[in-house]
């Protein structure tokens, strides 16, 4: 049975999943432990619909600027800002739908690695 995701729990999940986009060794076992109590479909959607759109650029940069971890409050603020933009703009929803499809394809290995550690 999975736990309900309160906003506090959801933010912890977001912070843990963002570590996959840091330019250093990724602790997939830690991420798996953080998401274990929750519905995996919901967590996968959080990864690709909320976290990846805000964090993927770090791995796409020629010299990734973030290699020790995202700052929690800034990360959560950027996710909230992106979700509000998606909610209020039909054009942004279309752009994000395409971006999310690309992110699921390009970074599908992240979810597979997390699942291996559950």
ABEGO torsion letter per residue (X at the ends): XBBBBBAAAAAAAAAAAAAAABBBBBBAAAAAAAAAABBAAAAAAAAAAAAAAAAAAAAABABBABAAEBBAAAAAAAAAAAAAAAAABAAAAAAAAAAAAAAAAAAAAAAAAAAAAX
